[in-house]
Amino acid sequence: MSAAAAGGIVLTCEYPPFPGGIGTYAGELVSELRRAGFKAVAIAPAYPEFPAPDREPDTHRILRHHGITPVSALKVLNVLRSSPRHSILLAADIRSVLLAAILKPLHGRNFRAMIHGSEVSKLQQGGPLFRLATWAYAAADLILANSQATLQLFSASFGSPFESRVTYLGVDHAWFAPQDGGFEHADLAALDPQSAVVCTVGRIEARKGHLESVRILARARDDYGLADPVFVMAGRPEDEAYVAHVLAEAKALGIPAIQTGRLSQADLKRLYRRAACHVLCARELSGKIEGFGLVLLEAAAQDCPSVATRLGGIPEVMGDTGVVLPADDFDGMARAVAVYAADIGTRRRDGAAAKLRAQAFTWAQCARRTFPELWASA
C-alpha cells in the first residue's frame, strides 16, 4: 500500500481551535499524518464562538463540542462509509468511542480507542454509563493511553484483557522557538521587573490546584523568604465560582494574582520565560485526574522548570526534572518555588534539563505509535 493511499480517520468531540488537551491531541495527530504524506480525515466539532479556521480539506465539522445528535451521528456514518476501507479509525475521546461502537454494525470498521485520565476516572463502576463504556471499549481492537498511569487506572476499572499501548503526547516544535518583544496582555506588560512571577497554565478548575498554589506562594514568602511573589493564572475559566474563590484567597493572603484568560502562544512563551517556575499542584478529585500534563512540556520547551504533585501521569512527563512531590507536601513545594525565584543558576540548570526531556516527546512519535501500520506500509 502506498503512503498516498494509506490514511487514518480521527473521530473526536474536541478539536482545535478549542483549547484543551484532547483537542490538541486530535488536531496534532491529524496534522502529523498529513505532514507525513498520509490521507487524514477529521470528524470533529464546529466552534462558532471561535474564529473560523482556514480551509480544512478532509475535515468534517459535523459534531458538537462534547455532544452528538442523531443527525450528526448519521453524518458521521456517511463519512465513514465513504472513506477508503483501509483507513484506520481512531476514536479520540470517550464520546467518540461510544459513537464508533454504536455505529460499528453499520460502518463495519474496526477502531482503536484513546483513553484520557479524567475520562476514565469519571465512570463509577456498576452504573449504567460504566456498563455502556465497558461494552464500547470492548468493541475496540486496541486501547491507547496517554500515560502508564492512565492505562493502570483503566485496567483497575475495566480489567486488563484489552490489547493496549501507551502513546505519550508530544509538544509542537513551535514551543521551542524563542519569542521576542514584550507582553501583549496589558496586566503582564505592567509586571514589576523585580516581582517573582509564578504561573499555572491551563483550564482554571479545582483539579489544577490554583487555590493550593496561592497558599504555597504565601508559605514560600512567609517561611522561605520569597520576595514580591505574583501568581499568574493563564487559561480558560471552567468554574467562575472557583476563580472567585482563588482570587479572594489570594487577596486575603496578600498574594497579587492575575487572571489572564486564554493567552496567545507568544504571550504564553513570554510568561514561561519570565516566571521563576511553573506550578501544577494537581489534585485527585472525584472523576478528575491529571492523566498527562501537556503544559509541563510546553513550559519546559521555554526552559521553565515545573514544581508539580506526584499524581497521575505527571511523574512520567517530568522524569527527574524539576520538582515532583506528594500532593500534600505543601512545605516542600513552597521551598522549591522559593529556591527557583532566588537562585537563577538552579532555575537555569533545571530549565535546561526540562527542555532536553521535552524534546523526547514528539507528535511524530505519538502518531507512529498510534498508526504504526501506516509507516510500515509506506
Disulfide bonds with the S-S distance in Angstrom:
none
